[in-house]
């Protein structure tokens, strides 16, 4: 029989007997003209592809493999894939009659193997009580591969994508069937696995022959796959390295495939790290971060990966290295898809503008993120919000320290002490040394005052000092965290301080003047404002330096429910004050939710707070220092805690070059090596192991220039603080 005639029979026949029949002798003397791909292959009516959007045909799962019928359902799914491969191989023989004769002979041999695989699956599923065609079948493979434009497309899409993925699926399911006691099916899958190694090796040989000279296998592979296909489709549950080596893949290709990620179905959300939103809001397009700030933002650009789900997208200028991502994967972190955008500009060349997007999640909504993400707005399907709803002048006010001060003043005015047990409360108030016997909240006079002129600032400073506070801090209402503030320690205001305030208030930008309070413990509350209301994500401890600049966050085992006990423990009666803190913040959440609803804000938001020591030695709480309508390192810490084992503390910190010098280390790479030796990662628990002890670097030490983010886990907070802060 002519090869063309045989291929037509396999592709267009409407009975399984014809599609799976193979004559002993096939010749290829008359290939004939090219045949264009039909919309679907010929099939018996029971095996026609399900209609798009209809139920059925999806992966049946492996949860009940101890039942024969469930095993049969899974085999039905596999058999359809083998039949699809058979039909696609017939199509490539008809579609490209001028392809090299050796290539066509190889396709024919592979097609025969696929016919055998299909037959074996049909026989085995029948023994399990399932007939082929009894269940709906999907045509995804056909749609993804049949549009091939060259033999190169064929080997990239079928041999190196779907058949390569079977190097993972076949041994995985062989193990699952074996565990269920079905050794017959396990042996069948072992045989198919061995055949697939040969099929992939065949495709790889021709792929290398046809790809651009000097182009790596990986780069050529990525370039030839068009969405919705991607290297993500070329792997399964766990990467089978040995099978790929046997097929001829080089280590570099295997390593890059291992850490590659792209959604295979779920609509991804897009994340980006833009830490300069406040600067753009305050100074407009004239704002330009200094060199150190720019390098810091570049070093930490991948941090949103710990906020997103697997298969979401993180925009970066430079993708983290394969070695770094491999380490994160071994530590149990799911990897997102990284999309490189030059200068953080999105254009049609990166392909993202043609894809559906679930949600847009910048680190902060501001003028910069609006500009960056505007090309993606038409593609968003997970939320219906105009650009003006995502960020506007009313939302910009949330960034102002003056707005935070006003909210605190409102909270103190409305606060009602909890009085659920009158008798107990009265006893506590009268008990010597109880928390109730003395004020525990800051006074309204200790709330910052917004000023717009130098005269107003001088009046506010004088009023604070008349009330007994000599030390004063003056902050720009809008400014990067820990920056744009001065401390007034001297009795007389210096001329340089006057000039600073006048310059800072230019163009109508207010200042906030407040007494300097001697902090004992900082902490933060991480929240998410949703359409359904304000959601508590967790509480974190906060460590700032004397200038108020961020150093570290930490979280306790019950971070998602309660304010850290280390905060309540500062008072003489921690149990009493703990309940008061929880009650107070419930009231704050209610007030804040009303404010956020009034301006239609949705997204992350946090509250910074601290406990301070009065001149008489008592502790008081300033429950709102700043409101941050954006992601923070505290929110990042909360998300990282989801990867820790029960009972663990987590400690997030930023390591700079000064720390390297103090420890006698010359690079972030050497610091990372030292850290892994001193604090090796320990994972425990089933079915998903989590970190119980050790440290992990969160950005790539090999690429970091000024900063390395580190997350450490342990059973005692004191040990983490000692080894983390130097």
C-alpha positions in Angstrom: 0.0 0.0 0.0 1.2 3.5 -0.8 2.1 5.6 2.3 -0.3 8.3 1.1 -3.2 5.8 0.9 -2.4 4.5 4.4 -2.2 8.0 5.9 -5.6 8.9 4.3 -7.1 5.8 5.8 -5.9 6.6 9.3 -6.9 10.2 9.0 -10.3 10.1 7.4 -11.7 6.6 8.3 -14.8 6.6 10.5 -14.3 3.2 12.1 -11.6 2.2 14.6 -10.8 -1.0 12.8 -9.8 1.1 9.7 -7.9 3.7 11.7 -5.9 1.1 13.7 -5.3 -1.3 10.8 -1.7 -1.4 9.3 -0.7 -3.4 6.2 2.6 -5.3 6.4 4.2 -3.6 3.4 4.0 0.2 2.8 5.9 2.1 0.0 6.3 5.8 -0.5 6.6 6.2 -4.3 3.8 8.6 -4.9 3.5 11.1 -2.0 1.0 13.2 -4.0 0.1 16.9 -3.4 -0.1 18.5 0.1 -3.4 18.1 1.9 -4.7 20.8 4.2 -5.8 19.9 7.7 -9.5 19.2 8.1 -11.3 20.8 11.0 -11.5 17.4 12.7 -10.2 13.9 11.7 -12.6 11.2 10.6 -14.0 9.3 13.6 -16.8 7.1 14.8 -19.7 9.3 16.0 -19.0 8.2 19.6 -15.5 9.5 19.4 -16.1 12.9 17.9 -14.7 15.8 19.9 -16.9 17.3 22.6 -18.3 20.8 21.8 -16.3 23.6 23.4 -17.7 24.5 26.7 -19.6 21.3 27.2 -18.9 19.0 30.2 -17.0 15.8 30.0 -13.7 14.8 28.4 -11.7 16.4 31.2 -9.1 14.5 33.1 -10.9 12.1 35.4 -8.3 12.1 38.2 -6.6 9.3 40.2 -8.4 9.4 43.5 -10.3 6.1 43.1 -7.9 3.8 41.2 -8.9 1.0 43.5 -12.1 0.8 41.5 -11.9 -0.9 38.1 -14.4 1.6 36.5 -12.3 4.5 37.6 -9.2 2.9 36.1 -11.1 2.4 32.9 -12.1 6.1 32.8 -8.4 7.1 33.1 -7.4 4.6 30.4 -10.1 6.1 28.1 -8.5 9.5 28.5 -5.1 8.1 27.6 -6.4 6.1 24.6 -7.9 9.3 23.1 -4.4 10.9 23.3 -2.8 8.0 21.6 -5.4 8.0 18.8 -4.9 11.8 18.4 -1.2 11.2 18.0 -1.9 8.6 15.3 -4.2 10.9 13.4 -1.7 13.8 13.6 1.1 11.7 12.3 -1.1 10.7 9.4 -1.8 14.4 8.8 1.9 15.3 8.7 2.6 12.6 6.1 -0.2 14.1 3.9 0.5 17.7 4.8 4.3 17.6 3.9 4.8 15.2 1.0 8.2 16.8 0.1 9.7 16.2 3.6 12.9 14.1 3.6 12.2 10.4 3.0 14.0 9.4 6.2 11.8 11.8 8.2 8.7 10.3 6.6 9.8 6.7 7.4 10.4 7.7 11.0 6.9 9.2 11.2 5.4 6.0 9.8 7.2 3.9 12.4 6.1 6.2 15.2 2.5 6.1 13.8 2.5 2.3 14.0 3.6 2.4 17.6 0.8 4.8 18.4 -1.7 2.4 16.8 -0.4 -0.4 19.0 -0.6 1.9 22.1 -4.2 2.8 21.3 -5.2 -0.9 20.8 -3.6 -1.9 24.1 -5.4 0.9 26.0 -8.7 -0.1 24.4 -8.2 -3.8 25.4 -7.3 -2.9 28.9 -10.1 -0.4 29.5 -12.6 -3.0 28.1 -11.3 -5.4 30.8 -12.2 -2.6 33.3 -15.7 -2.4 32.0 -15.3 0.8 29.8 -15.8 0.9 26.0 -13.9 3.4 23.9 -16.4 6.1 23.0 -18.4 5.6 26.1 -17.1 8.9 27.5 -16.7 12.4 25.9 -13.3 13.1 24.4 -11.3 16.3 23.9 -9.8 17.6 20.7 -7.2 19.9 22.2 -4.2 18.1 20.8 -5.7 18.3 17.4 -6.4 22.0 17.6 -2.9 22.7 19.0 -0.9 20.6 16.4 -2.9 20.4 13.2 -2.2 24.0 12.3 1.5 23.2 11.8 3.1 25.0 8.9 6.2 22.9 8.5 7.7 19.5 9.6 9.7 21.6 12.1 6.4 22.7 13.7 5.3 19.1 13.9 8.4 17.9 15.8 8.2 21.0 18.1 4.5 20.7 18.9 4.0 16.9 19.0 7.4 15.2 19.5 9.0 17.7 21.8 5.8 18.9 23.6 3.1 16.4 24.0 5.2 13.3 23.6 7.9 14.8 25.9 5.3 15.4 28.5 4.5 11.7 28.4 8.0 11.0 29.7 6.6 12.4 33.0 3.0 11.2 32.8 3.7 7.5 31.9 6.0 6.7 34.8 3.9 8.7 37.3 0.7 6.9 36.4 2.5 3.6 36.2 3.4 4.1 39.9 -0.1 5.1 40.8 -1.6 2.0 39.1 1.0 -0.2 40.8 0.1 1.3 44.2 -3.5 0.5 43.4 -2.6 -3.1 42.7 -3.1 -2.9 38.9 0.3 -4.3 37.8 -1.0 -5.1 34.3 -1.7 -1.4 33.6 1.5 -0.4 35.3 3.5 -2.7 32.9 1.6 -1.3 29.9 2.5 2.3 30.9 6.2 1.2 31.4 6.2 -0.1 27.8 4.7 3.1 26.5 7.3 5.1 28.5 10.1 3.2 26.8 8.6 3.8 23.3 8.1 7.5 24.1 11.8 7.9 24.8 12.5 6.7 21.2 9.8 9.0 19.8 11.1 12.0 21.5 14.7 11.2 20.5 13.5 10.9 16.9 11.8 14.3 17.0 14.8 15.9 18.7 17.2 14.6 16.0 15.1 16.3 13.3 14.5 19.4 15.4 18.2 20.0 15.7 18.8 19.4 12.0 16.2 22.1 11.0 16.7 24.7 13.7 18.8 27.8 13.1 22.5 27.0 13.4 24.1 28.2 16.7 20.7 28.6 18.3 20.3 26.6 21.5 17.7 23.8 21.6 15.9 25.7 24.3 15.7 29.1 22.5 14.6 27.4 19.2 12.0 25.3 21.1 10.5 28.4 22.8 10.5 30.4 19.6 8.6 27.7 17.6 5.8 27.3 20.1 2.9 29.7 19.8 0.3 30.4 22.5 -1.5 28.4 23.9 1.4 26.0 23.5 4.5 26.6 25.6 7.3 24.6 27.2 4.9 24.1 30.2 3.0 21.6 28.0 6.2 19.6 27.6 6.3 18.4 31.2 4.0 16.6 33.7 3.7 16.2 37.4 7.4 15.6 38.2 10.2 16.0 35.7 11.7 12.7 34.5 15.3 13.8 34.1 16.7 10.3 33.2 14.1 9.8 30.4 15.0 13.1 28.9 18.7 12.3 29.1 18.1 9.0 27.3 16.2 10.9 24.6 19.2 13.1 24.1 18.4 16.4 25.8 21.2 18.4 27.2 21.3 19.4 30.9 20.8 23.1 30.1 17.5 22.3 28.3 16.3 20.0 31.1 17.2 22.6 33.8 15.3 25.4 32.0 12.3 23.3 31.4 12.2 22.3 35.0 11.7 25.9 36.2 9.6 27.1 33.2 6.0 28.1 34.1 3.0 29.2 32.0 -0.7 28.6 32.6 -2.1 25.6 30.8 -5.7 26.7 31.3 -6.4 29.0 34.2 -6.4 32.7 33.2 -3.3 34.2 34.8 -3.1 37.4 36.8 -0.3 39.8 36.2 2.0 41.1 39.0 4.7 43.7 39.0 6.9 45.3 41.6 6.6 49.1 41.4 7.8 50.5 44.7 7.9 54.2 43.7 4.1 54.9 43.5 4.3 57.5 46.3 7.1 59.3 44.6 5.1 59.6 41.4 2.0 60.7 43.3 3.9 63.4 45.1 6.1 64.7 42.3 4.5 63.6 39.1 6.6 62.6 36.1 9.5 64.7 37.4 10.1 62.1 40.1 13.3 60.1 39.5 14.6 57.6 42.1 18.3 57.9 43.0 20.6 55.2 41.7 20.6 53.2 44.9 16.8 53.1 44.9 16.7 52.0 41.2 19.1 49.2 41.9 17.1 48.1 44.9 13.9 48.0 42.9 15.7 45.9 40.2 17.1 43.5 42.8 13.7 42.9 44.3 11.7 42.8 41.1 10.8 39.1 41.4 9.3 39.4 44.9 5.7 39.5 43.7 6.2 35.8 42.8 5.5 35.0 46.4 2.2 36.8 46.3 0.8 35.0 43.3 -0.5 31.6 42.5 1.3 29.1 40.2 1.0 30.0 36.5 0.4 33.7 37.3 2.7 36.2 35.5 5.4 38.4 37.0 6.8 41.2 34.9 10.6 41.7 35.3 13.3 43.3 33.3 15.6 40.3 33.8 14.4 36.7 34.5 15.9 35.1 37.6 18.6 32.5 36.8 17.7 28.8 36.3 19.9 27.8 39.2 18.1 30.2 41.6 14.6 29.1 40.5 15.6 25.4 40.7 16.5 26.1 44.4 13.2 27.7 45.1 11.4 24.8 43.5 13.3 22.3 45.6 12.3 24.4 48.7 8.6 23.8 47.7 7.8 27.2 46.2 5.5 27.2 43.1 7.0 29.1 40.2 5.1 31.7 38.2 5.7 32.7 34.6 8.2 35.4 34.2 7.8 37.8 31.3 10.7 40.1 30.5 9.7 43.7 29.6 12.5 46.1 28.6 12.3 49.3 30.6 9.0 47.9 32.1 7.2 48.8 28.9 4.6 46.4 27.5 4.3 46.2 23.7 3.0 43.7 21.2 6.4 42.1 20.8 6.1 40.1 24.1 2.8 38.6 23.2 1.1 39.4 26.5 -1.3 41.9 24.8 -2.9 38.9 22.9 -3.6 36.9 26.0 -6.6 36.9 28.4 -5.7 38.2 31.9 -7.5 37.4 35.1 -6.5 40.4 37.2 -3.9 43.1 37.3 -2.0 43.2 40.6 0.8 45.8 40.8 2.6 46.3 44.1 0.8 49.6 44.2 -1.8 51.4 42.1 -0.5 54.7 41.0 0.3 56.8 37.9 3.3 54.5 37.1 1.3 51.2 37.2 -1.6 52.7 35.3 0.8 53.7 32.5 2.6 50.3 32.5 -0.5 48.1 32.5 -2.7 50.2 30.3 -2.1 47.9 27.2 -3.5 45.0 29.2 -6.7 46.6 30.3 -8.8 45.3 27.4 -7.7 41.7 28.1 -8.8 41.6 31.8 -11.6 39.2 32.4 -11.5 38.7 36.2 -12.6 42.2 37.2 -14.6 44.9 35.4 -12.9 48.1 36.5 -12.0 51.2 34.5 -8.5 52.7 34.9 -10.0 55.7 36.8 -11.5 53.2 39.3 -8.1 51.5 39.9 -6.4 54.8 40.8 -7.7 58.4 41.1 -7.3 61.5 43.3 -9.3 60.1 46.1 -7.3 56.8 46.2 -4.1 59.0 46.1 -5.1 60.5 49.4 -4.8 57.1 51.1 -1.0 57.4 50.6 -0.9 60.6 52.6 0.4 60.5 56.2 -2.1 63.4 56.8 -5.0 61.1 55.9 -3.6 58.4 58.2 -3.4 60.9 61.1 -7.0 62.0 60.4 -8.2 58.4 60.5 -6.4 57.8 63.8 -8.0 60.9 65.2 -11.4 59.6 64.1 -10.7 56.2 65.7 -9.8 57.8 69.0 -12.9 59.9 69.0 -15.2 57.0 68.2 -13.4 54.3 70.3 -15.6 52.6 72.8 -13.8 50.4 75.4 -15.0 46.8 75.4 -17.5 46.3 78.2 -18.8 42.9 77.7 -18.2 41.8 81.3 -19.0 44.9 83.5 -18.1 43.3 86.8 -14.7 42.0 85.6 -13.9 45.2 83.9 -14.7 47.2 87.1 -12.5 44.9 89.1 -9.6 45.2 86.6 -9.9 49.0 86.7 -9.5 49.0 90.4 -6.8 46.4 90.6 -3.3 47.8 91.3 -1.0 47.4 88.4 -3.7 46.3 85.9 -3.7 47.5 82.3 -7.0 49.1 82.9 -5.7 51.2 85.8 -3.8 53.5 83.4 -4.3 54.8 79.9 -3.1 52.3 77.2 -4.0 54.2 74.1 -2.2 57.2 72.7 -3.8 60.6 73.4 -5.3 62.6 70.6 -2.7 65.3 71.3 0.0 62.7 70.1 -1.6 62.4 66.7 0.2 64.1 63.8 -1.0 67.5 62.6 -1.0 68.5 58.9 0.5 71.9 58.1 0.8 73.8 54.8 3.0 76.8 55.7 6.0 77.4 57.8 4.0 79.5 60.3 1.6 76.6 60.8 4.5 74.2 61.2 6.1 76.5 63.9 2.8 76.8 65.7 2.4 73.0 65.7 6.0 72.5 67.0 5.4 75.0 69.8 2.1 73.5 70.8 3.7 70.0 71.1 6.6 71.2 73.2 4.2 73.1 75.5 2.6 69.7 76.2 5.9 68.3 77.3 7.2 66.6 74.2 10.6 68.0 73.4 11.5 65.7 70.6 9.5 66.1 67.4 9.5 64.5 63.9 8.4 66.3 60.8 7.4 64.2 57.8 6.4 64.9 54.2 2.8 63.7 53.9 3.8 61.8 50.7 7.2 60.2 50.6 9.0 56.9 50.4 9.0 54.8 53.5 11.6 56.0 56.0 12.6 58.9 53.8 11.7 62.6 53.6 11.5 63.3 57.3 13.6 65.3 59.8 13.9 65.0 63.6 13.9 68.1 65.7 16.0 67.4 68.8 17.5 70.9 69.4 15.8 73.5 71.6 16.0 76.1 68.8 14.9 75.4 65.2 18.0 75.5 62.9 18.0 77.5 59.7 18.6 74.4 57.7 15.6 72.8 59.2 13.5 75.8 58.3 14.7 75.7 54.7 13.9 71.9 54.5 10.3 72.5 55.6 9.8 75.4 53.2 11.3 73.4 50.3 9.2 70.4 51.2 5.9 72.3 51.2 6.5 73.8 47.8 3.7 73.2 45.3 1.1 72.7 48.1 2.6 69.5 49.6 1.7 69.4 53.3 3.9 68.2 56.2 2.8 66.2 59.2 4.2 67.3 62.6 4.0 65.0 65.6 5.8 64.2 68.8 8.6 61.7 68.7 7.6 58.7 70.7 10.1 56.1 72.1 9.1 52.9 70.4 9.1 49.5 72.1 7.6 47.3 69.4 6.3 48.0 65.9 3.8 45.8 64.2 1.5 45.8 61.2 -1.9 44.6 60.1 -2.2 43.1 56.6 -5.6 43.4 55.0 -7.3 43.0 51.6 -10.2 45.2 50.5 -12.5 43.1 48.4 -15.9 43.7 46.9 -17.3 41.7 49.8 -15.5 43.8 52.4 -12.3 44.1 54.3 -10.5 40.8 54.9 -7.8 40.2 57.5 -4.8 38.5 56.1 -2.6 38.5 59.2 -0.4 40.4 61.7 3.3 40.8 61.5 6.0 42.3 63.7 7.9 45.1 62.2 11.5 46.2 62.7 12.6 49.6 61.6 15.9 51.5 62.2 16.1 54.7 64.2 15.3 56.7 61.1 12.1 54.7 60.5 13.5 52.8 57.5 12.4 49.2 57.1 14.7 46.4 58.3 12.6 43.3 58.8 9.2 41.7 59.4 8.4 38.7 61.4 5.3 36.6 62.0 4.3 34.2 64.8 2.5 30.8 64.3 -1.0 32.4 64.8 -0.2 35.3 62.6 -3.5 35.0 60.7 -5.7 35.4 63.8 -4.1 37.4 66.6 -1.8 40.3 67.3 1.6 38.9 68.3 1.9 38.0 71.9 5.2 39.9 72.0 3.2 43.1 71.6 0.6 42.4 74.4 3.5 41.1 76.6 4.8 44.7 77.0 2.0 45.5 79.4 1.8 44.3 83.0 -1.4 42.3 82.3 -0.9 40.8 78.8 -4.1 38.7 78.9 -6.3 41.8 79.6 -4.6 44.0 77.0 -4.7 41.3 74.3 -8.5 41.3 74.3 -8.6 45.1 74.2 -6.2 45.2 71.2 -8.3 42.7 69.3 -11.5 44.7 70.1 -9.9 48.0 69.1 -8.8 46.7 65.8 -12.2 45.3 65.0 -13.5 48.8 65.4 -10.6 50.2 63.3 -11.4 47.7 60.5 -15.1 48.8 60.5 -14.2 52.4 60.2 -11.5 51.8 57.6 -13.9 49.6 55.5 -16.4 52.4 55.4 -13.7 54.9 54.2 -12.5 52.5 51.5 -16.0 51.8 50.3 -16.7 55.5 49.9 -13.8 55.8 47.4 -14.3 52.4 45.8 -10.8 51.2 46.6 -10.1 47.5 46.1 -6.7 45.8 46.8 -4.1 45.3 49.5 -3.9 47.7 52.4 -2.0 47.6 55.7 -1.8 49.5 59.0 1.5 50.2 60.7 1.4 50.6 64.4 3.7 50.6 67.5 3.8 50.4 71.2 5.8 53.2 72.9 7.1 53.9 76.4 6.0 57.0 78.2 8.2 59.2 80.3 6.7 57.5 83.4 7.7 54.0 82.1 4.2 52.9 81.0 3.3 51.4 77.6 0.8 53.0 75.2 -0.3 52.0 71.7 -0.4 54.2 68.7 -2.7 52.0 66.6 -2.3 53.8 63.3 1.0 55.3 62.3 0.5 54.9 58.5 -2.0 53.4 56.2 -0.4 51.7 53.1 -2.8 51.2 50.2 -0.4 48.8 48.5 1.5 45.6 49.1 4.2 45.7 51.8 7.0 43.5 53.0 4.6 42.6 55.8 2.1 41.3 53.3 4.9 39.4 51.6 5.8 37.9 55.0 2.2 36.8 55.6 2.2 35.0 52.2 5.5 33.4 52.9 4.2 32.1 56.2 1.8 29.9 54.2 4.9 27.8 53.2 5.9 27.2 56.8 5.2 24.2 59.0 2.7 24.6 62.0 4.3 26.1 65.0 7.0 28.0 63.1 8.1 31.7 63.3 9.0 33.4 60.0 11.5 36.3 59.7 11.9 38.3 56.6 14.8 40.8 56.2 16.7 42.7 53.6 20.5 42.3 53.6 22.6 45.1 52.2 26.3 45.4 51.4 27.0 46.9 54.8 25.9 43.6 56.3 28.2 41.7 53.9 31.2 43.9 55.0 30.4 43.4 58.7 30.4 39.6 58.2 33.6 39.7 56.1 31.9 38.5 52.9 32.6 39.9 49.4 29.4 39.2 47.5 25.7 38.2 47.9 26.6 34.8 46.4 29.0 34.1 49.2 26.5 35.3 51.8 23.9 32.9 50.3 26.3 30.0 50.5 27.2 30.8 54.1 23.5 31.1 55.0 22.7 27.7 53.5 25.5 26.2 55.5 24.5 27.8 58.7 20.7 27.5 58.3 20.0 24.6 55.9 16.3 24.2 54.9 14.3 21.5 56.6 10.9 20.5 55.2 8.4 18.4 57.0 4.7 17.3 56.7 2.5 15.5 54.2 1.2 15.6 51.6 2.9 18.9 50.9 6.1 19.4 52.9 6.6 22.8 54.4 9.6 24.7 55.9 10.1 23.9 59.6 13.6 25.4 59.8 16.3 27.1 57.8 16.7 30.1 55.5 16.0 30.8 51.8 17.1 33.7 49.6 14.1 35.2 47.9 15.9 37.1 45.1 18.7 35.8 42.9 22.1 36.3 44.8 23.9 36.0 41.5 22.1 39.0 40.1 21.7 41.2 43.2 23.7 44.4 43.3 22.6 46.2 46.5 20.1 44.0 48.3 19.2 40.4 49.1 15.8 39.4 50.5 16.0 36.5 53.0 13.3 34.5 54.7 14.3 32.5 57.8 12.1 30.0 59.7 12.5 28.6 63.2 10.8 27.6 66.4 11.9 30.6 68.4 11.6 34.2 67.4 14.5 35.2 69.7 16.9 32.9 67.8 15.8 34.4 64.4 16.2 37.9 65.7 19.7 37.2 67.0 20.9 35.6 63.8 19.2 38.0 61.5 19.8 41.5 62.8 23.4 42.6 63.0 
